[in-house]
Amino acid sequence: MTRISKIKAEDTYKLRKTVLRQGMTLSHKMDGDHKVDTVHLGLFESDLLVCIASFMKSSRDDFKGTQYQLRGMGTSKAFQGKGYGTMLMKKAEKLLTSKGAEVIWCNARVNALDFYRKLGYEIRGEVFDVPQVGPHFVMFKKLA
Ligand SMILES: CC(C)(COP(=O)(O)OP(=O)(O)OC[C@H]1O[C@@H](n2cnc3c(N)ncnc32)[C@H](O)[C@@H]1OP(=O)(O)O)[C@@H](O)C(=O)NCCC(=O)NCCS
């Protein structure tokens, strides 16, 4: 059985380290983790946290309206490809829409482009490099 709920920044750290920071010196802690309007969501399977994402209010000049940046999106390796990332993102979009969000954007790893494309996210601009992590594109989705 799965459930999705709000979690604390600290709850994301273990999965961030293993799924997103393996072999890197980059910190698993992020600026904005503890801001009042930041939302951390977790998907649990049988009480095991297997998928995480964090949403931080952050505006880019090239988008209009209230914007949240998605950061730290990751599914535990053994649980990838089961639809959990998609479930978490759909729940997040509903929640953020109810908070007045108009755009969700992220710096998407090139290996995850198809995941975001399937959720309706579009690329904005050119590829750029994030040291240690690799090539990224800005991707965004306008919420209804
Ligand atoms: C990207 C990631 C978060 C997706 O989570 P997930 O729970 O596996 O996603 P889902 O099972 O909901 O997959 C949805 C679709 O995206 C596709 N997809 C998932 N991960 C993908 C990847 N790494 N590359 C390409 N496509 C991917 C799947 O093919 C799936 O489509 P399908 O159902 O038609 O086959 C997960 O693979 C992950 O944690 N990757 C490592 C960390 C990472 O790159 N995070 C993103 C940082 S920007």
The ligand as an ORCA input file, in Angstrom:
! r2SCAN-3c Opt
* xyz 0 1
  C      13.776     10.176    -12.530
  C      13.094      9.452    -11.366
  C      12.838     10.411    -10.242
  C      11.761      8.881    -11.874
  O      11.092      8.275    -10.788
  P      10.276      6.927    -10.972
  O       9.538      6.678     -9.712
  O      11.194      5.869    -11.454
  O       9.296      7.368    -12.150
  P       8.033      6.611    -12.752
  O       8.080      5.159    -12.413
  O       6.829      7.373    -12.373
  O       8.330      6.766    -14.302
  C       7.478      7.503    -15.150
  C       8.017      7.477    -16.537
  O       9.263      8.157    -16.639
  C      10.203      7.304    -17.293
  N      11.421      7.385    -16.548
  C      11.594      7.190    -15.248
  N      12.875      7.380    -14.932
  C      13.507      7.679    -16.049
  C      14.840      7.966    -16.367
  N      15.797      7.993    -15.451
  N      15.143      8.221    -17.651
  C      14.177      8.188    -18.588
  N      12.902      7.935    -18.340
  C      12.572      7.685    -17.084
  C       9.702      5.900    -17.229
  O       9.978      5.287    -18.476
  C       8.241      6.039    -17.000
  O       7.533      5.930    -18.178
  P       6.643      4.623    -18.473
  O       5.781      4.439    -17.268
  O       5.890      5.013    -19.695
  O       7.634      3.542    -18.676
  C      13.957      8.244    -10.891
  O      14.300      7.463    -11.993
  C      15.228      8.651    -10.161
  O      15.223      8.866     -8.958
  N      16.355      8.754    -10.888
  C      17.653      9.058    -10.278
  C      17.703     10.467     -9.726
  C      17.322     11.505    -10.764
  O      17.839     11.530    -11.870
  N      16.404     12.396    -10.352
  C      15.954     13.492    -11.185
  C      16.813     14.676    -10.920
  S      16.389     16.044    -11.999
*
